[in-house]
Amino acid sequence: MRTKLQPQRYQSRKRAGGRLRSAVFAALLLTAMPAAAQECGGDFEAWKQGVAAEAKAAGVGAVGLDALEDAAIDDKVLARDRAQGVFAQTFIQFSDRMISAYRLKQGAANLKKYADVFARADQQFGVQAPIITAFWGLETDFGAVQGDFHTLSALVTLSHDRRRPQLFRPQLVPLLTLIDRGVVPADVTGAWAGEIGQTQILPSDYLARGVDGDGDGIVDLRRSVPDVIMTTANKVLSRGWKRDQPWIQEVRVPEDMPWDQTGRTNKLPLSQWAQWGVTNPDGTPLVDNGLKAGLALPMGRKGPAFLAYDNFDVYLEWNQSFTYALTAANFATRLAGAKQFDPRNPETGLNGDQMKELQTKLEARGYDVGTVDGILGTNTREAIRKEQMRLGMPVDGWPTPELLGKL
């Protein structure tokens, strides 16, 4: 049973077509913006007292503060934070695993089942149905697996922990506000990193972007599909989504071209890519759409290739893993009718130990690769590109045994 907001705590206003959205969420955001984060680590109870003082100053009442008193360190959360080996997979491995036949089938069925809601989301926010559906499927299998971690304890754990408190600490006061106002219960569960609901929304976005999609005066991201669809569209728009523009486009690249011009952030007109020999997957010429795009090569110049438009950057706002972001973007194109991408024949990459060795060598040369974890992240890719350029190798950001040997 969903917890309703008390009448005095919200007011409804008309939306396009007479649909309603609770204005309380915009108001709550003003009281939920975190002040300077309490320093992480140290005595846990003393640290919680600091959080409680900040929450109380932000308007959190007895219900939220009582919930904070019961929050505890969850060692299982710390274990999950340290073991994200899934992102050590290549793009082909990860996408093959995540874009399953089941998810494609269920995604297509949900596109039909909730077509009217998706149409409203597109009209109001300019975010197409396949984009929302792809996130919905990847995050929770369309609501089936939303996570069983105690959300408040998870965020308390990660905020107190010294590894990455800056990512999680700003979510604590918003979550306590949600609990205090009865939007979610104190024992709400979700993902290990503090996300809630069918598309795994963080508490700050729940407050700022929550949309009452079914008009019942409640924003329930765990049980109401219309609320999930409309809120997800609002979140995507808030990250800079451009209406009616593409996000990625599969292409075929020639055997030789100015590889140093490739990369997601080096956005050029399609006419320039065409001049260098980049074509559609079937070999037909690119049609200049007036937009600029970067050439993303997730597994190097001999692997799959995609033009990445400005809208693709929004995927990286959702999840900073390039492999996840490209998989989600590709899943959306599949749901929109595109064929499975051509894996081509990428050069042999590095295993986990070799990747750690490469990262260690890059660090020794002064590059910031983040954590030496064997994962090909954004910083490591950029360092590889710079070393490839220095060594006179094709600059495609793909780590190979040849590059490791030359270093």
C-alpha positions as a Markdown table, in Angstrom:
| # | Residue | x | y | z |
|---|---|---|---|---|
| 1 | Met | 0.0 | 0.0 | 0.0 |
| 2 | Arg | 1.4 | 3.4 | -1.0 |
| 3 | Thr | 1.7 | 6.1 | 1.6 |
| 4 | Lys | -0.2 | 9.2 | 0.6 |
| 5 | Leu | 1.0 | 12.7 | 1.3 |
| 6 | Gln | -1.2 | 14.6 | 3.8 |
| 7 | Pro | -3.4 | 17.2 | 2.0 |
| 8 | Gln | -1.9 | 20.1 | 3.8 |
| 9 | Arg | 1.6 | 19.1 | 2.5 |
| 10 | Tyr | 0.9 | 19.4 | -1.2 |
| 11 | Gln | -1.1 | 21.3 | -3.8 |
| 12 | Ser | -1.9 | 20.1 | -7.3 |
| 13 | Arg | -1.7 | 22.1 | -10.4 |
| 14 | Lys | -2.8 | 21.5 | -13.9 |
| 15 | Arg | -0.5 | 20.1 | -16.5 |
| 16 | Ala | -1.0 | 19.6 | -20.2 |
| 17 | Gly | -4.1 | 17.6 | -20.9 |
| 18 | Gly | -5.3 | 18.1 | -17.3 |
| 19 | Arg | -2.7 | 15.8 | -15.8 |
| 20 | Leu | -1.4 | 16.6 | -12.3 |
| 21 | Arg | 1.9 | 16.8 | -10.7 |
| 22 | Ser | 2.6 | 17.3 | -7.0 |
| 23 | Ala | 4.1 | 20.7 | -6.5 |
| 24 | Val | 5.5 | 19.5 | -3.1 |
| 25 | Phe | 8.6 | 18.1 | -4.7 |
| 26 | Ala | 9.8 | 21.4 | -6.1 |
| 27 | Ala | 9.2 | 22.9 | -2.7 |
| 28 | Leu | 10.9 | 20.1 | -0.8 |
| 29 | Leu | 14.0 | 20.5 | -3.0 |
| 30 | Leu | 14.5 | 24.0 | -1.5 |
| 31 | Thr | 14.8 | 22.5 | 2.0 |
| 32 | Ala | 16.7 | 19.4 | 0.9 |
| 33 | Met | 19.8 | 21.0 | -0.6 |
| 34 | Pro | 22.7 | 19.8 | 1.5 |
| 35 | Ala | 24.9 | 22.2 | 3.3 |
| 36 | Ala | 28.6 | 21.6 | 3.6 |
| 37 | Ala | 29.0 | 17.8 | 4.1 |
| 38 | Gln | 30.0 | 16.6 | 7.5 |
| 39 | Glu | 33.4 | 15.1 | 7.3 |
| 40 | Cys | 33.4 | 11.4 | 6.7 |
| 41 | Gly | 34.9 | 8.7 | 8.8 |
| 42 | Gly | 35.6 | 8.9 | 12.6 |
| 43 | Asp | 33.2 | 8.0 | 15.3 |
| 44 | Phe | 30.0 | 6.8 | 13.6 |
| 45 | Glu | 27.5 | 8.1 | 16.2 |
| 46 | Ala | 29.2 | 11.5 | 16.4 |
| 47 | Trp | 29.2 | 11.7 | 12.6 |
| 48 | Lys | 25.4 | 10.9 | 12.6 |
| 49 | Gln | 24.8 | 13.7 | 15.1 |
| 50 | Gly | 26.4 | 16.1 | 12.6 |
| 51 | Val | 24.1 | 14.7 | 9.8 |
| 52 | Ala | 21.1 | 15.1 | 12.1 |
| 53 | Ala | 21.9 | 18.7 | 12.9 |
| 54 | Glu | 22.2 | 19.5 | 9.2 |
| 55 | Ala | 18.9 | 17.7 | 8.4 |
| 56 | Lys | 17.1 | 19.5 | 11.2 |
| 57 | Ala | 18.4 | 22.8 | 9.9 |
| 58 | Ala | 17.0 | 21.9 | 6.5 |
| 59 | Gly | 13.5 | 21.3 | 7.9 |
| 60 | Val | 13.5 | 17.5 | 8.5 |
| 61 | Gly | 11.2 | 16.7 | 11.4 |
| 62 | Ala | 11.0 | 13.9 | 14.0 |
| 63 | Val | 10.0 | 11.1 | 11.6 |
| 64 | Gly | 13.1 | 11.6 | 9.4 |
| 65 | Leu | 15.4 | 12.2 | 12.4 |
| 66 | Asp | 14.2 | 9.0 | 14.1 |
| 67 | Ala | 14.9 | 7.1 | 10.9 |
| 68 | Leu | 18.4 | 8.4 | 10.9 |
| 69 | Glu | 18.9 | 7.2 | 14.5 |
| 70 | Asp | 18.1 | 3.6 | 13.4 |
| 71 | Ala | 20.5 | 3.7 | 10.3 |
| 72 | Ala | 23.5 | 1.5 | 10.6 |
| 73 | Ile | 26.7 | 0.6 | 8.7 |
| 74 | Asp | 26.0 | -2.2 | 6.2 |
| 75 | Asp | 29.2 | -4.2 | 5.4 |
| 76 | Lys | 27.4 | -5.7 | 2.4 |
| 77 | Val | 27.1 | -2.3 | 0.8 |
| 78 | Leu | 30.9 | -1.7 | 1.2 |
| 79 | Ala | 31.6 | -5.1 | -0.4 |
| 80 | Arg | 29.5 | -4.2 | -3.4 |
| 81 | Asp | 31.2 | -0.8 | -3.7 |
| 82 | Arg | 34.6 | -2.5 | -3.8 |
| 83 | Ala | 33.6 | -5.2 | -6.3 |
| 84 | Gln | 32.2 | -3.8 | -9.5 |
| 85 | Gly | 34.0 | -6.3 | -11.8 |
| 86 | Val | 31.1 | -6.2 | -14.2 |
| 87 | Phe | 32.6 | -3.0 | -15.7 |
| 88 | Ala | 35.8 | -4.8 | -16.5 |
| 89 | Gln | 33.9 | -6.6 | -19.3 |
| 90 | Thr | 34.3 | -5.3 | -22.9 |
| 91 | Phe | 31.5 | -3.4 | -24.6 |
| 92 | Ile | 30.6 | -6.5 | -26.7 |
| 93 | Gln | 30.6 | -8.8 | -23.6 |
| 94 | Phe | 28.6 | -6.3 | -21.5 |
| 95 | Ser | 26.0 | -5.4 | -24.2 |
| 96 | Asp | 25.5 | -9.0 | -25.2 |
| 97 | Arg | 24.7 | -9.8 | -21.6 |
| 98 | Met | 22.5 | -6.8 | -20.9 |
| 99 | Ile | 20.6 | -6.5 | -24.1 |
| 100 | Ser | 19.0 | -10.0 | -23.9 |
| 101 | Ala | 16.2 | -11.4 | -26.0 |
| 102 | Tyr | 14.0 | -11.3 | -22.9 |
| 103 | Arg | 14.6 | -7.6 | -22.4 |
| 104 | Leu | 14.0 | -6.8 | -26.0 |
| 105 | Lys | 10.7 | -8.7 | -26.0 |
| 106 | Gln | 9.5 | -7.2 | -22.7 |
| 107 | Gly | 10.6 | -3.8 | -23.8 |
| 108 | Ala | 8.6 | -4.0 | -27.0 |
| 109 | Ala | 5.6 | -5.2 | -25.0 |
| 110 | Asn | 5.8 | -2.3 | -22.5 |
| 111 | Leu | 6.2 | 0.2 | -25.3 |
| 112 | Lys | 2.8 | -0.9 | -26.5 |
| 113 | Lys | 1.2 | -1.4 | -23.1 |
| 114 | Tyr | 2.0 | 2.1 | -21.9 |
| 115 | Ala | 2.0 | 3.9 | -25.3 |
| 116 | Asp | -0.3 | 6.6 | -24.0 |
| 117 | Val | 2.0 | 7.4 | -21.1 |
| 118 | Phe | 5.1 | 7.4 | -23.2 |
| 119 | Ala | 3.3 | 9.8 | -25.6 |
| 120 | Arg | 2.7 | 12.2 | -22.8 |
| 121 | Ala | 6.3 | 11.9 | -21.6 |
| 122 | Asp | 7.5 | 12.7 | -25.2 |
| 123 | Gln | 5.1 | 15.6 | -25.5 |
| 124 | Gln | 5.9 | 17.2 | -22.1 |
| 125 | Phe | 9.7 | 16.4 | -21.9 |
| 126 | Gly | 10.8 | 15.6 | -25.4 |
| 127 | Val | 12.3 | 12.2 | -24.4 |
| 128 | Gln | 11.4 | 9.3 | -26.7 |
| 129 | Ala | 9.9 | 6.1 | -25.4 |
| 130 | Pro | 12.8 | 3.8 | -26.3 |
| 131 | Ile | 15.2 | 5.9 | -24.1 |
| 132 | Ile | 13.0 | 5.6 | -21.0 |
| 133 | Thr | 12.3 | 1.9 | -21.7 |
| 134 | Ala | 16.0 | 1.0 | -22.1 |
| 135 | Phe | 16.9 | 2.5 | -18.7 |
| 136 | Trp | 13.8 | 0.8 | -17.2 |
| 137 | Gly | 14.9 | -2.6 | -18.5 |
| 138 | Leu | 18.6 | -2.3 | -17.7 |
| 139 | Glu | 18.1 | -1.0 | -14.2 |
| 140 | Thr | 15.5 | -3.3 | -12.8 |
| 141 | Asp | 14.1 | -5.6 | -15.5 |
| 142 | Phe | 11.1 | -3.3 | -15.8 |
| 143 | Gly | 10.5 | -3.1 | -12.0 |
| 144 | Ala | 11.0 | -6.8 | -11.2 |
| 145 | Val | 14.4 | -6.4 | -9.4 |
| 146 | Gln | 14.5 | -3.1 | -7.5 |
| 147 | Gly | 17.1 | -4.1 | -4.9 |
| 148 | Asp | 16.7 | -5.2 | -1.3 |
| 149 | Phe | 19.3 | -3.0 | 0.4 |
| 150 | His | 18.0 | -0.7 | 3.2 |
| 151 | Thr | 18.3 | 2.6 | 1.4 |
| 152 | Leu | 19.0 | 4.9 | 4.3 |
| 153 | Ser | 21.6 | 2.5 | 5.8 |
| 154 | Ala | 23.2 | 2.2 | 2.4 |
| 155 | Leu | 23.6 | 5.9 | 1.9 |
| 156 | Val | 24.8 | 6.4 | 5.5 |
| 157 | Thr | 27.4 | 3.7 | 5.0 |
| 158 | Leu | 28.7 | 5.2 | 1.7 |
| 159 | Ser | 28.6 | 8.7 | 3.1 |
| 160 | His | 30.6 | 7.8 | 6.2 |
| 161 | Asp | 33.0 | 5.7 | 4.2 |
| 162 | Arg | 36.2 | 7.6 | 3.2 |
| 163 | Arg | 36.3 | 6.3 | -0.4 |
| 164 | Arg | 33.7 | 8.3 | -2.3 |
| 165 | Pro | 31.6 | 10.3 | 0.3 |
| 166 | Gln | 31.2 | 13.2 | -2.1 |
| 167 | Leu | 29.0 | 11.1 | -4.4 |
| 168 | Phe | 26.6 | 9.9 | -1.7 |
| 169 | Arg | 26.6 | 12.5 | 1.1 |
| 170 | Pro | 24.5 | 15.0 | -0.9 |
| 171 | Gln | 21.7 | 12.3 | -1.0 |
| 172 | Leu | 21.2 | 11.9 | 2.7 |
| 173 | Val | 19.1 | 15.0 | 3.5 |
| 174 | Pro | 16.9 | 14.5 | 0.4 |
| 175 | Leu | 16.2 | 11.0 | 1.5 |
| 176 | Leu | 15.5 | 12.0 | 5.1 |
| 177 | Thr | 13.1 | 14.7 | 3.7 |
| 178 | Leu | 11.3 | 12.0 | 1.6 |
| 179 | Ile | 10.9 | 9.9 | 4.7 |
| 180 | Asp | 9.8 | 12.7 | 6.9 |
| 181 | Arg | 7.1 | 13.8 | 4.5 |
| 182 | Gly | 5.8 | 10.2 | 4.1 |
| 183 | Val | 6.8 | 9.9 | 0.4 |
| 184 | Val | 8.8 | 6.8 | 1.1 |
| 185 | Pro | 8.8 | 4.7 | 4.3 |
| 186 | Ala | 11.8 | 4.7 | 6.7 |
| 187 | Asp | 12.5 | 1.1 | 5.7 |
| 188 | Val | 12.4 | 1.7 | 1.9 |
| 189 | Thr | 14.8 | -0.6 | 0.0 |
| 190 | Gly | 16.6 | -0.3 | -3.3 |
| 191 | Ala | 20.0 | -0.6 | -4.9 |
| 192 | Trp | 23.2 | -0.8 | -2.9 |
| 193 | Ala | 24.2 | 2.8 | -3.9 |
| 194 | Gly | 21.0 | 4.4 | -2.7 |
| 195 | Glu | 18.8 | 4.5 | -5.7 |
| 196 | Ile | 15.1 | 3.9 | -5.4 |
| 197 | Gly | 12.4 | 2.6 | -7.8 |
| 198 | Gln | 12.0 | 1.0 | -11.1 |
| 199 | Thr | 14.6 | 3.2 | -12.9 |
| 200 | Gln | 16.8 | 3.6 | -9.8 |
| 201 | Ile | 16.3 | 7.3 | -9.0 |
| 202 | Leu | 18.5 | 9.0 | -6.4 |
| 203 | Pro | 16.7 | 10.8 | -3.6 |
| 204 | Ser | 17.7 | 14.3 | -4.8 |
| 205 | Asp | 16.1 | 13.5 | -8.2 |
| 206 | Tyr | 13.1 | 12.0 | -6.6 |
| 207 | Leu | 12.5 | 15.4 | -4.9 |
| 208 | Ala | 13.5 | 17.6 | -7.8 |
| 209 | Arg | 12.1 | 15.6 | -10.7 |
| 210 | Gly | 9.3 | 13.4 | -9.3 |
| 211 | Val | 6.2 | 13.6 | -11.5 |
| 212 | Asp | 2.7 | 12.3 | -10.5 |
| 213 | Gly | 2.1 | 10.4 | -13.8 |
| 214 | Asp | -1.2 | 8.8 | -12.8 |
| 215 | Gly | -2.8 | 11.8 | -11.1 |
| 216 | Asp | -3.4 | 10.2 | -7.7 |
| 217 | Gly | -1.5 | 12.9 | -5.7 |
| 218 | Ile | 1.4 | 10.4 | -5.0 |
| 219 | Val | 4.8 | 10.1 | -6.7 |
| 220 | Asp | 5.5 | 6.4 | -6.2 |
| 221 | Leu | 8.5 | 5.3 | -8.2 |
| 222 | Arg | 8.4 | 1.8 | -6.9 |
| 223 | Arg | 4.9 | 0.8 | -7.9 |
| 224 | Ser | 3.3 | 3.3 | -10.3 |
| 225 | Val | 4.5 | 2.8 | -13.9 |
| 226 | Pro | 3.1 | 6.2 | -15.1 |
| 227 | Asp | 5.0 | 7.9 | -12.3 |
| 228 | Val | 8.2 | 6.0 | -13.3 |
| 229 | Ile | 7.9 | 6.9 | -17.0 |
| 230 | Met | 7.2 | 10.6 | -16.4 |
| 231 | Thr | 9.8 | 11.0 | -13.7 |
| 232 | Thr | 12.5 | 9.3 | -15.8 |
| 233 | Ala | 11.7 | 11.5 | -18.7 |
| 234 | Asn | 12.0 | 14.6 | -16.5 |
| 235 | Lys | 15.3 | 13.4 | -15.1 |
| 236 | Val | 16.7 | 12.7 | -18.6 |
| 237 | Leu | 15.6 | 16.2 | -19.8 |
| 238 | Ser | 17.2 | 17.8 | -16.7 |
| 239 | Arg | 20.6 | 16.4 | -17.8 |
| 240 | Gly | 20.5 | 18.3 | -21.1 |
| 241 | Trp | 18.4 | 16.2 | -23.5 |
| 242 | Lys | 17.7 | 17.8 | -26.8 |
| 243 | Arg | 14.3 | 17.2 | -28.2 |
| 244 | Asp | 14.0 | 15.2 | -31.5 |
| 245 | Gln | 17.7 | 14.7 | -31.8 |
| 246 | Pro | 19.5 | 11.3 | -32.1 |
| 247 | Trp | 21.8 | 9.9 | -29.5 |
| 248 | Ile | 24.0 | 7.4 | -31.3 |
| 249 | Gln | 24.3 | 6.0 | -34.8 |
| 250 | Glu | 26.2 | 2.9 | -35.8 |
| 251 | Val | 28.7 | 3.5 | -38.6 |
| 252 | Arg | 31.4 | 1.7 | -40.5 |
| 253 | Val | 34.9 | 3.1 | -40.4 |
| 254 | Pro | 37.7 | 2.7 | -43.1 |
| 255 | Glu | 41.0 | 0.9 | -42.5 |
| 256 | Asp | 42.8 | 4.2 | -42.3 |
| 257 | Met | 41.8 | 7.7 | -41.3 |
| 258 | Pro | 42.9 | 10.5 | -38.9 |
| 259 | Trp | 42.4 | 8.4 | -35.8 |
| 260 | Asp | 43.5 | 11.2 | -33.5 |
| 261 | Gln | 40.3 | 13.0 | -34.5 |
| 262 | Thr | 38.2 | 10.2 | -33.1 |
| 263 | Gly | 36.7 | 10.2 | -29.6 |
| 264 | Arg | 33.3 | 11.0 | -28.1 |
| 265 | Thr | 34.1 | 14.6 | -27.2 |
| 266 | Asn | 35.6 | 15.6 | -30.6 |
| 267 | Lys | 32.4 | 16.5 | -32.3 |
| 268 | Leu | 32.6 | 17.2 | -36.0 |
| 269 | Pro | 30.0 | 17.6 | -38.8 |
| 270 | Leu | 28.9 | 14.4 | -40.5 |
| 271 | Ser | 30.2 | 15.8 | -43.7 |
| 272 | Gln | 33.7 | 15.6 | -42.3 |
| 273 | Trp | 33.3 | 12.0 | -41.1 |
| 274 | Ala | 32.0 | 11.2 | -44.6 |
| 275 | Gln | 35.0 | 12.9 | -46.2 |
| 276 | Trp | 37.3 | 10.6 | -44.2 |
| 277 | Gly | 35.4 | 7.5 | -45.4 |
| 278 | Val | 33.0 | 6.8 | -42.5 |
| 279 | Thr | 29.7 | 5.4 | -43.9 |
| 280 | Asn | 26.5 | 3.8 | -42.7 |
| 281 | Pro | 26.8 | 0.1 | -41.7 |
| 282 | Asp | 25.7 | -1.0 | -45.1 |
| 283 | Gly | 28.3 | 1.1 | -46.9 |
| 284 | Thr | 25.9 | 3.8 | -48.1 |
| 285 | Pro | 27.0 | 7.5 | -47.6 |
| 286 | Leu | 26.2 | 9.3 | -44.4 |
| 287 | Val | 23.4 | 11.9 | -44.7 |
| 288 | Asp | 24.4 | 15.2 | -43.2 |
| 289 | Asn | 21.7 | 16.1 | -40.6 |
| 290 | Gly | 23.2 | 19.4 | -39.7 |
| 291 | Leu | 24.4 | 18.1 | -36.3 |
| 292 | Lys | 27.9 | 17.3 | -35.0 |
| 293 | Ala | 29.0 | 14.0 | -33.5 |
| 294 | Gly | 32.1 | 12.4 | -32.1 |
| 295 | Leu | 33.3 | 9.0 | -33.3 |
| 296 | Ala | 33.1 | 6.5 | -30.4 |
| 297 | Leu | 35.2 | 3.4 | -30.7 |
| 298 | Pro | 34.5 | 1.3 | -27.6 |
| 299 | Met | 36.9 | -1.5 | -28.6 |
| 300 | Gly | 39.3 | 0.4 | -30.9 |
| 301 | Arg | 39.4 | 1.1 | -34.6 |
| 302 | Lys | 38.7 | -2.5 | -35.6 |
| 303 | Gly | 35.7 | -3.0 | -33.4 |
| 304 | Pro | 32.2 | -1.6 | -33.4 |
| 305 | Ala | 31.9 | 2.2 | -34.2 |
| 306 | Phe | 29.2 | 4.7 | -33.4 |
| 307 | Leu | 28.7 | 8.4 | -34.0 |
| 308 | Ala | 27.9 | 9.9 | -30.6 |
| 309 | Tyr | 25.7 | 13.1 | -30.6 |
| 310 | Asp | 25.2 | 15.6 | -27.8 |
| 311 | Asn | 22.3 | 13.5 | -26.4 |
| 312 | Phe | 24.7 | 10.6 | -25.8 |
| 313 | Asp | 26.4 | 12.8 | -23.2 |
| 314 | Val | 23.2 | 12.6 | -21.2 |
| 315 | Tyr | 23.7 | 8.8 | -20.8 |
| 316 | Leu | 27.1 | 9.5 | -19.2 |
| 317 | Glu | 25.3 | 11.8 | -16.7 |
| 318 | Trp | 23.1 | 8.8 | -15.8 |
| 319 | Asn | 26.0 | 6.5 | -15.4 |
| 320 | Gln | 29.7 | 7.5 | -15.7 |
| 321 | Ser | 30.7 | 4.1 | -17.1 |
| 322 | Phe | 31.2 | 4.5 | -20.9 |
| 323 | Thr | 30.5 | 0.8 | -21.4 |
| 324 | Tyr | 27.1 | 1.1 | -19.5 |
| 325 | Ala | 26.2 | 4.4 | -21.2 |
| 326 | Leu | 26.9 | 3.0 | -24.7 |
| 327 | Thr | 25.0 | -0.2 | -23.9 |
| 328 | Ala | 22.0 | 1.8 | -22.7 |
| 329 | Ala | 22.1 | 4.0 | -25.8 |
| 330 | Asn | 22.4 | 1.0 | -28.1 |
| 331 | Phe | 19.5 | -0.8 | -26.3 |
| 332 | Ala | 17.4 | 2.3 | -27.0 |
| 333 | Thr | 18.2 | 2.2 | -30.7 |
| 334 | Arg | 17.3 | -1.6 | -30.8 |
| 335 | Leu | 14.0 | -0.8 | -29.2 |
| 336 | Ala | 13.5 | 1.9 | -31.8 |
| 337 | Gly | 14.0 | -0.6 | -34.6 |
| 338 | Ala | 17.7 | -0.7 | -35.3 |
| 339 | Lys | 19.5 | -3.9 | -36.0 |
| 340 | Gln | 22.1 | -5.5 | -33.7 |
| 341 | Phe | 25.4 | -3.7 | -34.2 |
| 342 | Asp | 28.3 | -5.3 | -36.1 |
| 343 | Pro | 31.0 | -6.4 | -33.7 |
| 344 | Arg | 33.6 | -6.5 | -36.5 |
| 345 | Asn | 37.0 | -7.9 | -35.5 |
| 346 | Pro | 38.5 | -5.9 | -32.7 |
| 347 | Glu | 42.2 | -6.3 | -31.7 |
| 348 | Thr | 42.9 | -8.5 | -28.7 |
| 349 | Gly | 42.6 | -6.5 | -25.5 |
| 350 | Leu | 44.1 | -6.9 | -22.1 |
| 351 | Asn | 42.9 | -9.1 | -19.2 |
| 352 | Gly | 42.4 | -7.7 | -15.7 |
| 353 | Asp | 46.0 | -8.2 | -14.5 |
| 354 | Gln | 47.4 | -6.7 | -17.7 |
| 355 | Met | 45.0 | -3.7 | -17.4 |
| 356 | Lys | 46.3 | -3.1 | -13.9 |
| 357 | Glu | 49.8 | -3.3 | -15.1 |
| 358 | Leu | 49.0 | -0.8 | -17.9 |
| 359 | Gln | 47.3 | 1.6 | -15.4 |
| 360 | Thr | 50.3 | 1.3 | -13.1 |
| 361 | Lys | 52.7 | 2.2 | -16.0 |
| 362 | Leu | 50.5 | 5.1 | -17.0 |
| 363 | Glu | 50.4 | 6.4 | -13.5 |
| 364 | Ala | 54.2 | 6.2 | -13.4 |
| 365 | Arg | 54.2 | 8.5 | -16.5 |
| 366 | Gly | 52.1 | 11.1 | -14.6 |
| 367 | Tyr | 48.6 | 10.2 | -15.8 |
| 368 | Asp | 45.6 | 10.3 | -13.5 |
| 369 | Val | 43.9 | 7.0 | -14.2 |
| 370 | Gly | 41.8 | 7.0 | -11.0 |
| 371 | Thr | 42.0 | 3.7 | -9.1 |
| 372 | Val | 44.3 | 1.0 | -10.5 |
| 373 | Asp | 41.4 | -1.5 | -10.8 |
| 374 | Gly | 41.7 | -3.1 | -14.2 |
| 375 | Ile | 38.7 | -1.3 | -15.5 |
| 376 | Leu | 39.0 | 0.8 | -18.8 |
| 377 | Gly | 37.4 | 4.0 | -17.5 |
| 378 | Thr | 37.4 | 7.5 | -19.1 |
| 379 | Asn | 40.7 | 8.6 | -17.6 |
| 380 | Thr | 42.5 | 5.4 | -18.6 |
| 381 | Arg | 41.1 | 5.7 | -22.2 |
| 382 | Glu | 42.3 | 9.3 | -22.4 |
| 383 | Ala | 45.8 | 8.4 | -21.1 |
| 384 | Ile | 46.0 | 5.5 | -23.7 |
| 385 | Arg | 45.1 | 7.9 | -26.5 |
| 386 | Lys | 47.9 | 10.3 | -25.4 |
| 387 | Glu | 50.5 | 7.5 | -25.3 |
| 388 | Gln | 49.3 | 6.1 | -28.6 |
| 389 | Met | 49.9 | 9.5 | -30.1 |
| 390 | Arg | 53.3 | 9.8 | -28.5 |
| 391 | Leu | 54.3 | 6.4 | -29.8 |
| 392 | Gly | 53.0 | 7.0 | -33.3 |
| 393 | Met | 50.3 | 4.3 | -33.0 |
| 394 | Pro | 46.7 | 4.7 | -34.3 |
| 395 | Val | 44.9 | 6.8 | -31.6 |
| 396 | Asp | 41.8 | 4.8 | -30.7 |
| 397 | Gly | 42.0 | 4.5 | -26.9 |
| 398 | Trp | 42.0 | 0.7 | -27.0 |
| 399 | Pro | 44.6 | -1.1 | -24.8 |
| 400 | Thr | 46.4 | -3.8 | -26.6 |
| 401 | Pro | 49.4 | -6.1 | -25.7 |
| 402 | Glu | 51.4 | -4.1 | -28.3 |
| 403 | Leu | 50.8 | -0.9 | -26.3 |
| 404 | Leu | 51.6 | -2.5 | -23.0 |
| 405 | Gly | 54.8 | -3.9 | -24.5 |
| 406 | Lys | 55.9 | -0.5 | -25.8 |
| 407 | Leu | 55.4 | 1.1 | -22.4 |
